[in-house]
Amino acid sequence: TQRRFAAEEEAFVVTVCAQLSGAIAHAEATGALRRLASADLGAGRKQREAIFHGIPSSPGVGIGHVVLAQQTVDLYSVPERFSEDPDTEVEIFRQALKAVKRDMQNLGGGLQGKLNSEELALFDVFIRMLDDTSLGGEVIEAIKTGHTAQSAWSSVILKHVRTFQEMDDPYLRERAADVDGLGKRVLSYLVATNRQDIPLPRRIVLVGEDLSATALADIPVNRLVGIISLRGSSNSHLAIVARALGIPTVMGAIDVPWTELEGEELIVDGFNGHVVSRASRTLRRSYLQRQKEEKILIQDLQKLRDVPCKTPDGSSFSLWVNTGLRQDTIASLRSGAEAVGLFRTEIPFLSRSSFPTEDEQVAIYREHLETFAPRPVTMRTLDIGGDKDLPYFPIDEENPFLGWRGIRISLDHPEIFLVQIRALLRASEGLDNLRIMLPMISTITELDDALDLIKRAHKELVSEDGYNIMMPPIGAMIEVPAAVYQVAEIGQRVDFLSIGTNDLVQYLLAVDRNNPRVAGLYDAFHPSVLRALKIIFEQAESVGCQLSVCGEMAGSPHGAVLLFGMGYKNLSMSATALLRVKATLLATSSDQAREIASRASLMTDASSVADFVSQSLEEIGC
């Protein structure tokens, strides 16, 4: 019937269509739609690709097969999957039950004499629940109908959890948590067994719900061609590490059906933030061509490695590297970097199960100091907290970026800080290319306390232990808004300053850089950021303190031109970005850079600044 529809009817139809389109895209990406429609479409019918969108976080194109990151097992995230070999699935399930029963028996035996008989009986109840006459039998029946062991177990357990949760008796309702806990324990064995049976592909795309840099410890990095995280942003710690390694990365890809993609081929477009599943032959070919073009560009840039860092009108600039990973040490050396502007000492801590000893730290730091000698190496003291938690030193806070992190933890735990300082100093003996940098300085008191501890460690090593160690230059990071207005006072107490633009932008704009919902608001070209950078430069100049930038803004060719135009001559970045930045600065005169920075500082929004800088560099020929 032709009629004018009411606004609420239109809104309803739009809402339904939005939900359906997401479900259809999800089904296409996982192959569920193909399975459902195969009878009608015929086996040879071609499927369309599904494209999901996220935040471009590390440039490049990666094509490989999905490996899911190790996650805490979650019964609710197990997808419905089917198997053509029920006998094998039953055997896998029985082995998992056997392992959990053994766990329960060992746990109950270990608590003999510590719990009363009624409490100990609970472990026997758990064991009996896993028998064929109880939960175990239900699951085996579900497996025989075609479900995988994981899928059958999760559906049966969740059914019983819901039954307990709906009971009126409070005691019985609480038993839902016991059943849920038992379910997770069995599922963890099923997941582990499944992983052992699946060999890692030659070209890996690592996918997870909320990946951190520690996820890389489980994967051979030399086979990693792409990273996808449903949460996080382009300035998360993982994204920064991925850029250092040159791995194409997409963050904040919230619509990717990650739990159902293991083994599927994906294309990771780190330039545009696209994730492509089931790519057509034409689209796949175009991405392969882009990979070839990128490889040629990198080879061309390599020719600039030994070209002096001078603008066309003779102004000098220095390009340093940010590092911390063994894998990118070679890339750092090949880039022609003059020094290390930021060595992230927390990265060796992240891949361990406990704090490294002083001697272990000495070996780690010595290796990097020797590798880059005689070039200076700026080692930032342990900077954990925020999105960088150590698995053996958990920090649970509602707002971690405004909480216990950086120098705050070091000063609250001087025993950790002093061990690291001693290790850094010992590692530098005879090389004398160490520079120590303190993160997250927000008050003069923090800085003074940290400097006192460094002097104490140096005195102990020289006078008591007999080491012949020179006191290295000490610097502070400017990354907290409070420090912006005390640069002169801080600069009078240290040998150098370095701006961490990643956190400085986050704090100035009140934008959580790991939150994809507000990622669009995070922009280093915001006029307030540019004005803060100008203030920092002027204050550092007034006290004659050496100044550099080690945040991600320095690794962007456009950002580097703005910084150079403001007067910054020392920029530190990932090795993969260095030659791109060098190519841009080699083609931009100091006068042109100053003009660009001057005019950009008068603009009122970040997008206008970005467009203006991009247009200006195009006119120059960059």
C-alpha positions as CSV (number, residue, x, y, z in Angstrom):
1,T,0.0,0.0,0.0
2,Q,1.4,3.4,-1.0
3,R,1.3,5.8,1.9
4,R,3.4,8.2,3.9
5,F,5.2,6.3,6.6
6,A,5.5,7.7,10.1
7,A,8.9,8.8,11.4
8,E,8.9,6.1,14.0
9,E,8.2,3.4,11.3
10,E,11.1,4.7,9.2
11,A,13.4,4.7,12.2
12,F,12.4,1.1,13.0
13,V,13.1,-0.1,9.5
14,V,16.5,1.7,9.4
15,T,17.4,0.1,12.8
16,V,16.5,-3.4,11.6
17,C,18.5,-2.9,8.4
18,A,21.5,-1.8,10.3
19,Q,21.4,-4.8,12.5
20,L,20.8,-7.2,9.6
21,S,23.7,-5.7,7.5
22,G,26.1,-6.3,10.4
23,A,24.9,-9.9,10.8
24,I,25.2,-10.6,7.1
25,A,28.7,-9.1,6.9
26,H,29.6,-11.2,10.0
27,A,28.2,-14.3,8.3
28,E,30.1,-13.7,5.1
29,A,33.4,-13.1,6.9
30,T,33.1,-16.3,8.8
31,G,31.8,-18.5,6.0
32,A,28.5,-19.2,7.9
33,L,26.5,-17.7,5.1
34,R,28.3,-20.0,2.6
35,R,27.4,-23.0,4.7
36,L,23.8,-22.0,5.0
37,A,23.3,-21.2,1.4
38,S,25.5,-23.8,-0.3
39,A,22.5,-26.1,-1.1
40,D,20.7,-23.3,-3.0
41,L,23.7,-21.5,-4.5
42,G,25.7,-24.5,-5.7
43,A,29.2,-25.4,-4.8
44,G,30.9,-23.2,-7.4
45,R,29.1,-20.0,-6.6
46,K,31.7,-17.2,-5.7
47,Q,31.3,-15.4,-2.4
48,R,31.8,-11.7,-2.0
49,E,34.6,-10.3,0.2
50,A,33.7,-8.7,3.6
51,I,35.6,-5.5,4.5
52,F,35.8,-4.4,8.1
53,H,37.0,-1.0,9.2
54,G,39.3,0.0,12.1
55,I,42.0,2.6,12.9
56,P,45.1,2.5,10.6
57,S,48.0,2.1,13.1
58,S,51.0,0.8,11.4
59,P,51.4,1.3,7.6
60,G,51.8,-1.5,5.1
61,V,49.8,-4.4,3.7
62,G,49.9,-7.9,5.2
63,I,48.3,-11.0,3.8
64,G,48.3,-14.1,5.9
65,H,46.3,-16.6,7.9
66,V,44.7,-15.8,11.3
67,V,46.2,-17.0,14.6
68,L,44.1,-16.0,17.6
69,A,46.0,-14.5,20.5
70,Q,46.0,-16.4,23.7
71,Q,43.1,-15.0,25.7
72,T,41.6,-15.8,29.0
73,V,39.0,-18.5,28.2
74,D,35.5,-17.2,28.0
75,L,32.6,-19.7,27.7
76,Y,30.4,-17.0,26.1
77,S,32.8,-16.3,23.2
78,V,33.1,-19.9,22.0
79,P,31.5,-19.9,18.5
80,E,29.2,-22.7,17.3
81,R,31.4,-25.0,15.3
82,F,31.0,-28.4,13.8
83,S,33.3,-31.4,13.2
84,E,33.3,-34.2,10.7
85,D,35.2,-36.5,13.1
86,P,33.1,-36.9,16.3
87,D,35.2,-39.8,17.6
88,T,38.3,-37.6,17.7
89,E,36.4,-34.8,19.4
90,V,35.1,-37.2,22.1
91,E,38.6,-38.4,22.7
92,I,39.8,-34.7,23.0
93,F,37.0,-34.0,25.5
94,R,37.7,-37.1,27.6
95,Q,41.4,-36.1,27.9
96,A,40.4,-32.7,29.1
97,L,38.0,-34.2,31.7
98,K,40.7,-36.5,32.8
99,A,43.1,-33.5,33.3
100,V,40.5,-31.5,35.3
101,K,39.6,-34.5,37.5
102,R,43.3,-34.9,38.3
103,D,43.4,-31.1,39.1
104,M,40.4,-31.4,41.5
105,Q,41.9,-34.5,43.2
106,N,45.2,-32.8,43.7
107,L,43.6,-29.6,45.0
108,G,41.3,-31.5,47.4
109,G,44.3,-33.6,48.7
110,G,46.4,-30.5,49.2
111,L,43.6,-28.9,51.3
112,Q,43.2,-31.9,53.7
113,G,43.3,-30.6,57.2
114,K,42.7,-27.0,56.1
115,L,39.0,-27.3,55.2
116,N,36.1,-29.1,57.0
117,S,34.6,-32.3,55.5
118,E,31.6,-30.5,54.0
119,E,33.9,-28.0,52.1
120,L,36.2,-30.8,50.9
121,A,33.2,-32.8,49.6
122,L,32.7,-30.0,47.0
123,F,35.7,-31.2,45.1
124,D,34.2,-34.7,44.9
125,V,31.0,-33.1,43.6
126,F,32.9,-31.4,40.8
127,I,34.5,-34.7,39.9
128,R,31.2,-36.5,39.7
129,M,29.7,-33.7,37.6
130,L,32.2,-34.5,34.9
131,D,31.1,-38.2,34.7
132,D,29.3,-39.7,31.7
133,T,26.1,-39.8,33.9
134,S,26.2,-36.1,34.4
135,L,27.6,-33.1,32.4
136,G,30.1,-35.3,30.6
137,G,27.4,-37.5,29.1
138,E,25.4,-34.5,27.9
139,V,28.4,-33.1,26.1
140,I,29.3,-36.4,24.5
141,E,25.8,-36.6,23.1
142,A,26.1,-33.1,21.7
143,I,29.5,-34.0,20.1
144,K,27.9,-37.0,18.4
145,T,25.4,-34.7,16.7
146,G,28.3,-32.9,15.0
147,H,29.5,-30.2,17.4
148,T,33.1,-29.7,18.3
149,A,34.2,-30.5,21.9
150,Q,34.6,-26.8,22.7
151,S,31.2,-25.8,21.2
152,A,29.4,-28.7,22.9
153,W,31.0,-28.1,26.3
154,S,30.3,-24.3,26.3
155,S,26.6,-24.7,25.3
156,V,25.9,-27.4,27.9
157,I,27.7,-25.5,30.7
158,L,26.0,-22.2,29.9
159,K,22.6,-23.9,29.9
160,H,23.3,-25.2,33.5
161,V,24.7,-21.9,34.6
162,R,21.5,-20.1,33.5
163,T,19.4,-22.8,35.3
164,F,21.2,-22.1,38.6
165,Q,21.0,-18.3,38.1
166,E,17.2,-18.5,37.8
167,M,16.7,-20.4,41.0
168,D,15.0,-18.7,43.9
169,D,17.2,-20.1,46.7
170,P,20.2,-17.8,47.2
171,Y,22.6,-20.6,48.0
172,L,21.7,-22.5,44.8
173,R,22.0,-19.3,42.8
174,E,25.6,-18.9,44.0
175,R,26.4,-22.4,42.7
176,A,26.2,-20.9,39.2
177,A,29.6,-19.4,39.8
178,D,31.0,-22.8,40.7
179,V,29.6,-24.4,37.5
180,D,31.0,-21.5,35.5
181,G,34.4,-21.9,37.1
182,L,34.5,-25.6,36.4
183,G,33.4,-24.9,32.8
184,K,36.3,-22.5,32.2
185,R,38.8,-24.9,33.6
186,V,37.7,-27.7,31.2
187,L,37.6,-25.2,28.3
188,S,41.2,-24.0,29.0
189,Y,42.3,-27.6,28.5
190,L,40.2,-27.9,25.3
191,V,41.7,-24.7,24.0
192,A,45.3,-25.8,24.8
193,T,44.7,-29.1,23.1
194,N,43.3,-27.4,20.0
195,R,46.3,-25.1,19.8
196,Q,48.7,-27.9,20.0
197,D,47.0,-29.6,17.0
198,I,47.1,-26.6,14.8
199,P,50.5,-25.7,13.2
200,L,51.3,-22.1,12.9
201,P,51.0,-20.8,9.3
202,R,54.0,-19.4,7.5
203,R,52.5,-15.9,7.3
204,I,50.7,-15.0,10.5
205,V,48.0,-12.4,11.1
206,L,47.6,-12.1,14.8
207,V,44.1,-11.3,15.9
208,G,42.7,-10.6,19.4
209,E,40.1,-8.7,21.3
210,D,42.4,-6.5,23.3
211,L,46.0,-7.1,22.3
212,S,49.0,-5.8,24.2
213,A,52.6,-5.9,23.3
214,T,53.0,-9.1,25.5
215,A,50.9,-11.0,22.9
216,L,53.9,-10.9,20.6
217,A,55.8,-13.2,22.9
218,D,53.7,-16.2,21.8
219,I,54.3,-15.6,18.1
220,P,57.5,-15.9,16.0
221,V,57.8,-12.3,15.0
222,N,59.7,-13.1,11.7
223,R,56.5,-14.8,10.5
224,L,54.1,-12.1,11.6
225,V,52.7,-10.1,8.6
226,G,49.8,-8.3,10.3
227,I,48.1,-7.5,13.6
228,I,44.4,-6.8,14.3
229,S,43.0,-5.7,17.7
230,L,39.4,-5.0,18.3
231,R,40.3,-2.5,21.0
232,G,43.0,0.1,21.2
233,S,44.1,2.9,19.0
234,S,47.0,4.0,16.7
235,N,48.9,5.3,19.8
236,S,48.6,2.3,22.0
237,H,51.8,0.6,23.1
238,L,51.1,-2.3,20.8
239,A,50.7,-0.1,17.8
240,I,54.0,1.7,18.7
241,V,55.8,-1.6,18.9
242,A,54.2,-2.8,15.6
243,R,55.4,0.4,13.8
244,A,58.9,-0.3,15.2
245,L,58.8,-3.7,13.7
246,G,57.2,-2.6,10.5
247,I,54.2,-4.9,10.9
248,P,50.9,-3.6,9.2
249,T,48.4,-3.1,12.0
250,V,44.8,-2.2,12.4
251,M,43.4,-1.3,15.9
252,G,39.9,-0.6,17.0
253,A,38.4,-3.1,14.5
254,I,35.4,-3.7,16.7
255,D,33.2,-5.4,14.1
256,V,35.7,-8.1,13.2
257,P,34.2,-11.5,14.3
258,W,37.6,-12.5,15.7
259,T,36.6,-15.7,17.5
260,E,35.5,-17.4,14.2
261,L,38.4,-16.5,11.9
262,E,41.2,-18.8,13.0
263,G,42.9,-20.2,10.0
264,E,41.2,-17.9,7.5
265,E,43.2,-15.7,5.2
266,L,42.9,-12.0,5.9
267,I,44.3,-8.9,4.3
268,V,45.5,-6.2,6.8
269,D,45.6,-2.8,5.2
270,G,47.5,-0.7,7.7
271,F,47.4,2.4,5.4
272,N,43.6,2.7,5.5
273,G,42.6,0.7,8.5
274,H,40.8,-2.0,6.4
275,V,40.5,-5.7,7.2
276,V,39.5,-7.9,4.2
277,S,38.1,-11.4,4.6
278,R,37.5,-13.7,1.6
279,A,39.0,-11.2,-0.8
280,S,38.1,-11.5,-4.4
281,R,40.9,-12.4,-6.8
282,T,40.9,-8.8,-8.2
283,L,41.1,-7.2,-4.8
284,R,43.8,-9.6,-3.6
285,R,45.9,-8.9,-6.7
286,S,45.7,-5.1,-6.2
287,Y,47.0,-5.5,-2.6
288,L,49.8,-7.7,-3.8
289,Q,50.7,-5.0,-6.3
290,R,50.7,-2.4,-3.5
291,Q,53.0,-4.6,-1.4
292,K,55.5,-4.7,-4.4
293,E,55.3,-0.9,-4.8
294,E,56.0,-0.4,-1.0
295,K,59.0,-2.7,-1.2
296,I,60.4,-0.7,-4.1
297,L,59.9,2.6,-2.2
298,I,61.7,1.2,0.8
299,Q,64.6,0.2,-1.4
300,D,64.7,3.7,-3.0
301,L,64.7,5.3,0.5
302,Q,67.6,3.2,1.5
303,K,69.8,5.2,-0.8
304,L,69.4,8.1,1.5
305,R,71.0,6.2,4.4
306,D,74.4,7.9,4.3
307,V,73.3,11.3,2.9
308,P,74.1,14.1,5.4
309,C,71.1,15.4,7.4
310,K,71.0,18.9,5.9
311,T,68.1,20.8,4.4
312,P,68.5,22.3,0.8
313,D,69.7,25.6,2.4
314,G,72.3,23.9,4.7
315,S,70.5,23.7,8.0
316,S,71.4,20.6,10.0
317,F,69.0,18.2,11.8
318,S,69.5,14.9,13.7
319,L,67.4,11.8,13.3
320,W,67.6,9.2,16.1
321,V,65.7,6.0,16.6
322,N,63.2,4.6,19.2
323,T,63.9,1.0,20.0
324,G,63.7,-1.7,22.7
325,L,63.3,-4.8,20.7
326,R,66.1,-7.1,19.5
327,Q,64.2,-7.6,16.3
328,D,64.4,-4.0,15.2
329,T,68.1,-3.4,16.2
330,I,69.3,-4.3,12.7
331,A,66.7,-2.1,11.1
332,S,67.8,0.8,13.4
333,L,71.4,0.4,12.3
334,R,70.4,0.1,8.6
335,S,68.4,3.3,8.8
336,G,71.5,5.4,9.4
337,A,70.3,6.7,12.7
338,E,72.8,8.9,14.6
339,A,71.8,7.7,18.0
340,V,69.1,6.0,20.1
341,G,66.7,8.7,21.3
342,L,64.5,6.3,23.3
343,F,65.3,2.7,24.4
344,R,62.1,1.3,26.1
345,T,63.6,-0.7,29.0
346,E,60.2,-2.0,29.9
347,I,60.0,-4.3,26.8
348,P,62.5,-6.9,28.2
349,F,60.5,-6.9,31.4
350,L,57.2,-7.6,29.5
351,S,58.4,-10.9,28.1
352,R,59.4,-12.4,31.4
353,S,57.5,-14.2,34.3
354,S,59.3,-12.2,37.0
355,F,61.5,-9.1,37.5
356,P,64.9,-9.7,35.9
357,T,67.9,-9.7,38.3
358,E,70.5,-6.9,38.3
359,D,72.9,-9.2,36.4
360,E,70.3,-10.2,33.8
361,Q,69.5,-6.5,33.2
362,V,73.2,-5.7,32.8
363,A,73.4,-8.3,30.0
364,I,70.4,-6.8,28.2
365,Y,71.5,-3.2,28.4
366,R,75.2,-4.0,27.7
367,E,74.2,-5.8,24.4
368,H,72.4,-2.7,23.1
369,L,75.0,-0.2,24.3
370,E,77.7,-2.2,22.6
371,T,75.6,-2.6,19.4
372,F,75.2,1.2,19.0
373,A,78.5,2.3,20.4
374,P,80.0,4.9,20.2
375,R,76.6,6.4,19.3
376,P,74.6,7.6,22.4
377,V,71.8,5.4,23.7
378,T,69.0,7.1,25.7
379,M,67.5,4.5,28.0
380,R,64.2,5.4,29.6
381,T,63.8,3.9,33.1
382,L,61.0,1.4,33.7
383,D,57.8,3.0,32.3
384,I,54.9,0.6,33.2
385,G,51.3,1.3,34.0
386,G,48.7,2.7,31.7
387,D,48.5,0.1,28.9
388,K,51.8,-1.5,29.9
389,D,51.2,-3.9,32.7
390,L,53.7,-6.6,33.7
391,P,52.1,-10.0,34.1
392,Y,53.8,-10.5,37.4
393,F,53.2,-6.9,38.7
394,P,49.5,-6.4,38.0
395,I,48.0,-2.9,38.4
396,D,44.2,-2.8,38.6
397,E,42.9,0.8,38.3
398,E,39.8,2.4,36.9
399,N,41.8,5.1,35.1
400,P,45.3,3.7,34.6
401,F,46.6,6.6,32.5
402,L,45.9,9.0,35.4
403,G,47.1,6.6,38.0
404,W,50.1,4.7,39.1
405,R,52.6,4.7,36.3
406,G,56.1,5.7,35.2
407,I,58.3,7.5,37.7
408,R,55.5,7.2,40.3
409,I,56.0,3.4,40.5
410,S,59.8,3.7,40.5
411,L,59.8,6.2,43.5
412,D,57.2,4.1,45.4
413,H,59.4,1.0,44.8
414,P,63.0,2.3,45.1
415,E,64.2,-1.3,45.4
416,I,63.1,-1.9,41.8
417,F,64.4,1.5,40.6
418,L,67.8,1.2,42.2
419,V,68.4,-2.3,40.8
420,Q,67.7,-0.9,37.3
421,I,69.9,2.2,37.8
422,R,72.8,0.0,39.0
423,A,72.3,-2.3,36.0
424,L,72.3,0.6,33.6
425,L,75.4,2.1,35.1
426,R,77.3,-1.2,35.2
427,A,76.4,-1.9,31.6
428,S,77.9,1.4,30.5
429,E,81.3,0.8,32.0
430,G,84.0,1.5,29.4
431,L,81.5,2.5,26.7
432,D,80.3,5.8,28.2
433,N,77.5,6.1,25.6
434,L,74.6,5.8,28.1
435,R,72.0,8.5,28.7
436,I,69.3,7.9,31.4
437,M,65.8,9.4,30.9
438,L,63.1,9.7,33.5
439,P,59.4,9.2,32.4
440,M,56.2,10.8,33.5
441,I,57.8,13.7,35.5
442,S,55.0,16.0,36.8
443,T,56.6,17.7,39.8
444,I,60.0,19.0,40.7
445,T,60.0,16.9,43.9
446,E,59.7,13.7,41.8
447,L,62.6,14.8,39.7
448,D,64.8,15.6,42.7
449,D,64.0,12.4,44.4
450,A,64.9,10.4,41.3
451,L,68.1,12.3,40.8
452,D,69.1,11.6,44.4
453,L,68.6,7.9,43.9
454,I,70.6,7.9,40.7
455,K,73.5,9.7,42.5
456,R,73.2,7.2,45.4
457,A,73.5,4.2,43.1
458,H,76.5,5.7,41.2
459,K,78.3,6.5,44.5
460,E,77.7,2.9,45.8
461,L,79.1,1.4,42.6
462,V,82.2,3.6,42.4
463,S,83.1,3.9,46.1
464,E,81.9,0.5,47.5
465,D,82.1,-1.9,44.6
466,G,85.1,-0.4,42.8
467,Y,83.5,0.2,39.3
468,N,85.1,2.8,37.1
469,I,81.8,4.4,35.8
470,M,81.3,7.9,34.6
471,M,78.0,9.6,35.6
472,P,75.9,9.6,32.4
473,P,73.8,12.5,31.2
474,I,70.4,12.5,32.9
475,G,67.2,13.7,31.2
476,A,63.5,14.0,31.8
477,M,60.5,13.5,29.6
478,I,58.0,16.3,29.1
479,E,54.7,14.4,28.6
480,V,52.5,15.7,31.3
481,P,50.8,19.2,30.9
482,A,52.1,20.2,34.4
483,A,55.6,19.8,33.2
484,V,55.0,22.0,30.1
485,Y,54.9,25.1,32.4
486,Q,57.9,24.1,34.4
487,V,60.3,23.2,31.5
488,A,62.8,25.9,32.6
489,E,62.9,24.6,36.2
490,I,63.2,21.0,35.1
491,G,65.8,21.9,32.4
492,Q,68.1,23.6,35.0
493,R,68.3,20.2,36.9
494,V,68.9,17.8,34.0
495,D,71.2,17.5,31.0
496,F,68.6,17.1,28.4
497,L,64.8,17.0,27.8
498,S,62.7,14.9,25.5
499,I,59.1,15.4,24.6
500,G,56.8,12.3,24.6
501,T,54.1,13.6,22.3
502,N,52.0,10.4,22.6
503,D,51.1,11.0,26.2
504,L,51.3,14.8,26.0
505,V,48.6,14.8,23.3
506,Q,46.5,12.4,25.3
507,Y,46.6,14.5,28.4
508,L,46.2,17.9,26.7
509,L,43.1,16.7,24.7
510,A,41.7,14.5,27.5
511,V,41.5,11.6,25.0
512,D,42.2,8.0,26.0
513,R,44.5,6.9,23.2
514,N,43.4,3.3,23.6
515,N,39.7,4.1,23.2
516,P,38.5,3.7,19.6
517,R,35.4,5.7,20.3
518,V,37.3,8.9,20.8
519,A,40.3,8.0,18.6
520,G,39.2,10.6,16.0
521,L,39.7,13.3,18.7
522,Y,43.4,12.3,19.3
523,D,45.4,14.5,16.9
524,A,48.9,15.8,17.4
525,F,48.1,18.7,15.0
526,H,45.5,20.2,17.4
527,P,46.4,23.9,17.8
528,S,46.7,23.5,21.6
529,V,49.4,20.8,21.0
530,L,51.3,23.0,18.6
531,R,51.2,26.0,21.1
532,A,52.3,23.7,23.9
533,L,55.3,22.6,21.8
534,K,56.2,26.2,21.1
535,I,56.1,27.0,24.9
536,I,58.3,24.0,25.6
537,F,60.9,25.0,23.0
538,E,61.1,28.6,24.2
539,Q,61.5,27.6,27.8
540,A,64.2,25.0,27.1
541,E,66.0,27.6,24.9
542,S,65.9,30.1,27.8
543,V,68.0,27.8,30.1
544,G,70.1,26.3,27.3
545,C,68.9,22.7,27.8
546,Q,69.2,20.2,25.0
547,L,65.8,19.3,23.6
548,S,64.4,16.5,21.4
549,V,61.1,14.9,20.5
550,C,60.8,11.1,20.8
551,G,57.0,10.7,20.4
552,E,55.2,9.4,17.3
553,M,54.7,12.9,16.0
554,A,58.4,13.0,15.1
555,G,58.0,9.9,13.0
556,S,55.4,11.4,10.7
557,P,56.9,13.4,7.8
558,H,54.2,16.1,8.2
559,G,54.8,16.2,12.0
560,A,58.6,16.3,11.5
561,V,58.3,19.4,9.2
562,L,56.1,21.2,11.7
563,L,58.6,20.4,14.5
564,F,61.6,21.4,12.5
565,G,59.8,24.7,11.6
566,M,59.3,25.4,15.3
567,G,63.0,25.0,15.9
568,Y,63.3,21.3,16.9
569,K,66.5,19.9,15.3
570,N,66.6,16.5,17.1
571,L,63.9,14.0,16.3
572,S,63.7,10.4,17.4
573,M,61.4,7.8,15.8
574,S,60.9,4.2,14.8
575,A,63.5,2.8,12.4
576,T,60.8,2.2,9.8
577,A,59.8,5.9,9.7
578,L,63.3,7.4,9.7
579,L,64.2,7.4,6.0
580,R,60.7,8.7,5.1
581,V,61.2,11.6,7.5
582,K,64.7,12.2,6.2
583,A,63.5,12.3,2.6
584,T,61.0,15.0,3.5
585,L,63.4,17.1,5.5
586,L,66.1,16.8,2.8
587,A,63.6,18.4,0.3
588,T,62.3,21.2,2.6
589,S,64.3,24.3,3.3
590,S,64.4,25.7,6.8
591,D,62.6,28.9,5.6
592,Q,59.9,26.8,4.1
593,A,59.5,24.7,7.3
594,R,59.3,27.9,9.4
595,E,56.7,29.4,7.1
596,I,54.6,26.2,7.3
597,A,54.9,26.0,11.1
598,S,54.1,29.7,11.5
599,R,51.0,29.6,9.4
600,A,49.8,26.3,10.9
601,S,50.0,27.8,14.4
602,L,47.4,30.4,13.5
603,M,44.8,27.8,12.4
604,T,41.9,26.8,14.7
605,D,41.5,23.1,14.1
606,A,43.6,20.0,13.5
607,S,42.1,19.1,10.1
608,S,42.9,22.5,8.7
609,V,46.5,22.1,9.9
610,A,46.8,18.6,8.4
611,D,45.4,19.8,5.0
612,F,47.6,22.8,4.9
613,V,50.8,20.9,5.7
614,S,49.9,18.2,3.2
615,Q,49.2,20.8,0.5
616,S,52.4,22.8,1.3
617,L,54.6,19.7,1.0
618,E,52.9,18.7,-2.3
619,E,53.8,22.1,-3.7
620,I,57.4,21.6,-2.5
621,G,57.5,18.2,-4.3
622,C,57.6,15.9,-1.2
